[in-house]
Amino acid sequence: MLKVCKFGGSSLSDGSQFAKVKEIVEADADRRMVIVSAPGRRFSKDTKVTDLLYLCHAHLKYDVPFDNVVDMIKERYQAIVDECQLSIDLDAEFEDIFGDVRKGTRPDYLASRGEYLNAKLMAEYLGFKFVDATEWMFFKHDGTVDYEKTEVALKELFDVYGKVVSPGFYGIAPGDKIKVFSRGGSDITGAIAAASLDADIYENWTDVSGILMVDPRIVENPSPIARVTYAELRELSYMGASVLHEDTVFPVRKKDIPVNIRNTNAPSDPGTIIREHFDEESAEENARFITGITGKKDFSIITIHKANMISKVSMLRKVFNICESFKVEVETISNGVDCFSLVVPSESINGKQFEFISQIKEDCKLEDVSLTEGISLIAIVGRQMAYRTGISGKIFATLGANHINIRTIEQGSDEICIMVGVYTEDFEKGIQVLYDSFAR
């Protein structure tokens, strides 16, 4: 069996976190490919190393001295070297990096050095082979990953060395130029590595024990999600939950490699397993049937009224054309006999509400178009909901019993998400009562 492990910045912020990572890797001989991020924050007001590196580039760009920022970065790595008793020559490494920088360099190169140095330190600490991402992570001319070339290169390197540590976040583009990923860089690198090596599982180690059922800023100590499908993950991510973005798991999803979200600070916790589907549901999942609850604030409802509407399709088309011309995105649509409503992000119509509504009235020859502001959307997600009768009624009854007025309702055709619109002042309360009623 082969497990590819990716450790995030919070898992690698200092020497004590390095020690936790070493214990995790050495606890399972199958963990033979390790992807690392740059050191993250050690405490709430600390600065990530990658942010310090970008700050160096900003100083360079405007010809501002940056030696003090370099000293801060070096101190971070020196503390890890000292605590882990490593032999790496940081002076030589920093001379190579910042000697080149003073001659002028691209921001991608500089930003990538956080992962580069951390991988060198971790490779020595684990006794694994350091393999730079430039040796196997290849980009095409259009900036996309060359998956075929990447897979061949990594397999060849892994076959030679057997136990490898490599930096996340970047690779090599044509012309031998360092290129970084735009978002979720190390997560993407880890997923690509797992897919390239046909790993049995991809472990993504972070600072939480899996994906939580609800935002912990709203509900205290929410339960983690034991298992989640990619379809559910997409719904949760789209509606604002802090979970892995779908782009970061695409490579392993394509090969149906399970993703396991784990906690570096609580390695005995099983975390969350992500897969395309699960053949059997656990007793807990069957009893609870809701996977997660999330939501987003700051929406407005535009309601179009017209009695005996001859063609709602043509009316919708006109309204959508107006939305497009005003650059207004439509989140959801609900229909009535003589009306329909659009839920739109409030920021998309801020400052132009009257012009927007006036245009709808004029083009559609309407007298009555109403605007309701201060709306938030709550999404209840669960693959088990499709097989239970009366779920929607129970959700609505729970909100009603707690005096929460529902302004809009939508249920997807795949029946894994029920979305309700409530007044923003009821947003947190709505999530709390739904969690208490269905998720505990």
Salt bridges, closest charged atoms under 4 A:
ASP28 OD2 - LYS3 NZ 2.66
ASP46 OD2 - ARG42 NE 2.66
ASP46 OD2 - ARG76 NH1 3.45
ASP67 OD1 - ARG102 NH2 2.90
ASP91 OD1 - LYS74 NZ 2.03
GLU93 OE2 - LYS120 NZ 2.93
GLU151 OE2 - LYS155 NZ 3.08
GLU151 OE1 - LYS255 NZ 3.46
ASP187 OD1 - LYS6 NZ 2.92
ASP198 OD2 - LYS155 NZ 3.34
ASP198 OD1 - LYS255 NZ 2.83
GLU203 OE2 - LYS3 NZ 3.92
GLU203 OE1 - ARG31 NE 2.72
GLU203 OE2 - ARG262 NH1 3.67
ASP215 OD2 - ARG217 NH2 2.79
GLU232 OE1 - ARG383 NH1 2.61
GLU246 OE2 - ARG234 NH1 2.29
ASP247 OD2 - ARG183 NH2 2.85
ASP247 OD2 - HIS245 ND1 3.62
ASP256 OD2 - ARG275 NH2 3.19
GLU276 OE1 - ARG253 NE 2.81
ASP279 OD1 - HIS277 ND1 3.63
GLU281 OE1 - ARG227 NH2 3.79
GLU281 OE1 - ARG383 NH2 2.87
GLU284 OE2 - ARG288 NH1 3.04
GLU285 OE1 - ARG227 NH2 2.94
GLU285 OE2 - ARG383 NH2 3.09
GLU331 OE2 - LYS296 NZ 3.65
GLU428 OE2 - LYS297 NZ 2.60
ASP436 OD1 - ARG440 NE 2.77
